[in-house]
Amino acid sequence: MGGLRELLEPYVERGELPGAVGLVSRDGRLEAEAVGSADVEGSAPMVRDSLFRIASLTKPVTAAAVLMLVEDGRLALDDLVAPWLPELASPVVVRTPAGPVGEVAPADREITVFDLMTSRAGIGFSPAGTDLPAVRPLVTELGQGPPQPQQVPAPDAWMAALSRIPLLHQPGEAWLYNTAYDILGVLVARVSGTPLPAFLEERVFEPLGMADTAFSVPASDLGRFTTLYRQGAGGLERVDAPNGQWSAEPAFPSGAGGLVSTADDWHAFARMLLAGGALDGGRGRLLQPESVQRMTTDWLTPDQRADAEPFLEGQGWGFGGSVDVRPRDPWNVPGRYGWVGGTGTAAHVTPSRGSAAILLTQVRLTGPAAPEVMRAFWRYAAEAAAG
């Protein structure tokens, strides 16, 4: 098997990716490579500490924050969320998923923290499609979809808009994507009495040494910040420049997809998970082992996994990420936990092998190149961990 550089460089040479950073580790052994450039112009080489918009790799971090509040005794997983999120009190549900948003009925019950953590609160993107009447407002009113942090209203206004959108399914009934984790970001802030960025900085990033992880990039670090692209008809098209959407603090810090980070920063988070919540060097704990176990356990029913198959491939869902439940592909190992980001990022840990695999690119998952390189990387990481 060739090395990680040999795996990644052909995608850069063919012009499918401007660059990438890959990292694979197992039991203290680590391989990391940075290839290509931070943009298509080649204005700066990709380096190991290049900054990327990690999109939905934010979700596991938000899940960990909620579990810290559970361990603090500030809330419980079976608590109703209405005391902190009154906008979600007395929810209503569309009578049929394809029906109009005006035809609703009271929900069978209220939403719990556990519903949000398992993405079964009844609101979010449906594997059945984004054109359902109760799904379209997630984009038009809440700013869901491709991350654009400067275009999303502040949390209180966002929650007010959310309160006007009916649920697509009954709480606990179906797995729906993304929106639950933005709601959880608001929940963390309201329960803790601290804005989400400050809470994560104090309770997660500083203890783990994740110095480059935040909801925006300071001017002094823009030289390390990659440009974001999507695949267009004529090649790569720029979506966001370093001085764009992430160059200032957003009004709405997205717990679902707002963070910027580096491969080594996310690897610090991965090491914590693999250590059952412990910090490096015996410096204490971020989470108790029971919390990490909950986070990395599949909570979906077989029918829910089947309905979510367009999103989850041989996987269920834990807290903040997928959990492999069957070997659909060579890289699926039962218990492997992690997720992908729509900006071309992926991160997984495999507790049974003590391994972590992180791939950061800057091409949105809108064309074949990004999924292809991810699958090649996952295969490489699985072979490395098994060897």
N, C-alpha and C positions, 0 to 999 in steps of 0.2 A: 504494500500500500504506500503510495506517495505521500508527501507531507501536505499540510494544510495550505501552504503557499501554492503548491502545484495544483491543488483543488480549485482555489479561488482565482488565480491569475488568468486562466482562459476566458472567464466571463468579462474581465476588464479588457483583455486583448481584443475580444470580439465587439467591444463597445456596448455590451448589454448592461454593465454596471460601471459607473465611474470609479468605484472602489468599494472596499469592504474591510471589516475587522472581524476576525474569527478567533474564538477562544474555546479550547477543549481541556478539561482537567479531570483527573481521577486520582484520588488518594494522595494528594500532594504533588503529583506530576502535572505539569502544565505546558501546553503548546499554544502560543498566540501569534497571529500574523496580521499585519496591516498591508493591504495591497492597493495599488491604484492611487487615485487622487480624491480630494474632497469635493471636486466639481468636474464637469465635463471639459472645462477649459484647461484643467491641469494646473491651476494657479497655486495649489499647495498639495504636497504629498499627503496621502492618508497616513496617520500615525496611530499608535496603539491607544493613545488617549484622545483621539478624535471624538467630538461630541455629535450625538445623533438624537433625533426625535424618536423616542422608543415606543410611542403610541401605546398599544394595549399591554405592553410589558409593565405599564403603570399599575394594572389591575392587581397583580400579586402584592405589590407594595401597599395598596389601599386595603386589601384583605388583611395583611399583617397589622396595619394600624387599628382596624376594628377589633382584631383579636387582642391587641394590647389593652384596649378599653374594656374588653370582657374580663381580662385578667385583673385589671384595676378594680373591677366590681362596679364600673360605671354603667354597664348595660349587660344584658344577657342575650344569647342568640335567639331565644324564644320570646323575647320582648316584642310587643307591638311598637312600631316606629312612630306612631301618631303623637306621643308626648313630645318628641323632639322635632318631628316633621308633621305638623298639623295639616299641611297641605295634602297629606296622603290619608287623612282620616276619612272614613265613610267612602271608600272608593266605589266607582261604578265600572261595569264591564260591558263592552259591546255585546249585543245578543249573539252575533256570529262574527268570527274573525274577519270575514269579507264584507260584513255589513257596514252601513253608514255609522259615523260617530255619534249621530243623534239618537240612535236606537240602542239604549243602554238599560241595564238592570243593576240593582245593588249587588256588590260582590258578596259571596257567601261568607267571607270573613275579612278581617283587616290584615294588613301586610306586617310581617315580622322581619326582624333583622336577618334571620336565617333565610327567609325568602329572597332577600336582596343578595346575601352572600352566595347563594346557589343560583343566582340569576333566574329565579322562578317567582318574581314579584308580580308578573303579569304585564309588564311593560318593557319594551325593547324591540330590537330588530328581529323579525321572525325569519326562520329558515324557509318559510313558505314564500317569502318575497317582501320587497320594500314598498310595493305599491298598494298595500292594504290601507284602507282609509284611516285606521287608528295608528298606523306606522308612519305615514307621511308627515304628520305634525312633529315627529321627533327631529326631522331635518329642518322643516320650515320654521318652527317655533323654538326649538331647544338647541339648534346648532349641532345636532348629532351628525355623524358621518365623518368624512375626512377631517382630521384635526385642523381647526383654524381658531386658535384660542382668543384672538383679539375680536372675534365676531360673536362671542357668546356673552349673554348678559350676566350680571353679578348673581351670586347664589340665591338671594331672596327673590329677585325678579324671575330667575330661572325656575325656582320652585313654584312660584305663582303661575307661571305658564304651564308647568307640568300638571298642576292641579286641575287644569281645564281639559286635559287629554284623558279619555277613558282607557281603562286597561284593555288589553287585547285578549287576555285569558284570565281565569280565576287565579288568585294567589296560590302558588304551589303546584299549579297544573302543568305548566310547560316551561321549557328552557327558552329564554329570549336573550338576545345579546346586547351588551354594552351599557344601556341606560342605568341599570341597577348600580353600576360602579360609580357613575357620576352622582347618583343619589347618596351612595355610601360616603363619598367625599364630603358632601354637605353634612351628613350625619356625624362624621368624625369631628368636624368643626363645631357643630352645635353641642354635642355631648361634652367635648373637652373644653369648650369656651375659648378655643384657640384656632385661628385660621389654619386651614389644611397645610399650606406650605410651612408654616412655623412648627406645627405639630410634627410633620414628617422630618423636618430638619433636626429637631430636638430629640425625638424618640427613635428615629430610624437611621437617618443619614449620618449624623454625628457619631453615634455609637459604632456604626459599621465602617466609618471612614469613607463614606460615599461623598467625597468633597465636590464632585462634578455633577451631582444629580439635583435637579431643581425644575421649576416650572418656567424658567426663562434663563437666558445666557447673558452674563454681564459683558459689557463692551470689551473688557480686557481679555475675554476668552473667545471672542468671535472668530479669531484666526484659526481656532480648532473646530469650529462649527461647520458641519457639512451642509451642502445644498441639497434640498429635497426635489426629487423628480418623479414623473410618471411616464409610462410608456405611451407615446403617441403614434399616430400613423407614420410620421416621418422620423421617428426615433425618440430619444429622451427629451421631455419637455419640463422646464423648470416649474415647480409648484411653489417653493418658498426658498428665499435666499437667507444667508446668515443674519442679515439685518432686517429680517421680515417679522413674521408672526411671533417668534420666540425671543425677540430682542428687548421686550418689555414685559413686566409682570402682567398676567392676564387678570381681568375682573373675575373670571370664573376659573379657578384651578381645577382642572378635570381629573378626578380620581379614576376615570376610565381610560384616559389616554394622553395626559398633558405633560408628562415628564420628558426631560432631556437627560441623557446619561452617557456613560462610556461602558465599554466591555468590562473593564476591571471593576467599576463600581457595581454593576449588576452581578458580577462574579462574587463580590463580597456578600451580597444578599443571598446568592445561591449557596455559598459556604455556610451561612447561618442556617439555612433550611436543612442542608445535609448534616449539620451538627445538631439537629433537633432543637434549634433555637439558640444555641450557645454562640458566644462571640469568640473570635480567634484569641488564642493565647490564654484561655481561662479567665477572660476579663468580665465574666458575668454572662447574663442572658438577655436576649431581646424578647424571646417567647419561650414558654414552657413546651416540653416535648408533646404534651397532649394537644396544644394549639397547632403545632406544626402537623401533627397527625391528622387533625380535623381539616386543615388547609389542603392537604395532599390526598384526601380520600374522595372518591367519586360518590356523589350524593344523588345522582339521577336514577330514575327507574329505567328498565330496559326500553319501554315505550318512549320515554323522553329522549333517551340516547338515539333511538332510531329516527325520531322526528327531527333531531338536531344534526343528523348526518351531514348535510351540506356544510356545516361548520366544523363538526367534531368527527374526525376520521379514525374510527377504532378507539374512540375516547369517550369518557364521561366528563364531568365537571366537578371540581373541588371548590375551594374558595379562591377566586381570582385567576384560575387557570384550569386547563384541561388535565385529565388523568387518564393515562393509557389503561385500557381494560382488556384489549385483545390484540394479538399481533397481526394487524391488518397489513402493515408494511414492515420491512426489516428493522426499522428504527423504533417500532412500537414495543416497548418493554413494559409489562404490567407494573403500574405504580409510577411510571415516568410522569413528572409533573412540569407544567410550564405553559407557555402560550406564544403566540405570534402577534406582531404589530403590523397594522396596515401600511406603515411606512417602510416595510422591508426589514423587519427585525424579528428575532426569535431567540428564546432562552428556555432551557429545560434543565431539570435535575433528575437524576435517576438514583433514588436512595439505595436500591438494592446493589448498585454498582459503585456508589460513592462518587458519581461522575456529574459533571456539569458541561453544558454546551451552549455557547452564546454566539450568535451571528448578527452583526449589525451592517446593513446596507442602507443606501439612501434613495432607493427606488420603490415607490408604492406598489402594492400588490395588484397592479392593474394590467399586467402582461405576463407572458410565460417565463421571462428571465428570472424574476425574483422567486416564484415558487420552485423553478427548476434548481436554482442554486441552493435553496433551503433544503430540498429533498436530498441533493448530493451531500450537503453538509451534515444532515441528520444521519445519513448512511455512514459517512466518515466517522462521526462522533460515536455511533453505536459500535462500529468495528473497533475503534480505539479503546472504548470502554470495556469491550468484551475480550480484548487481546491481553 
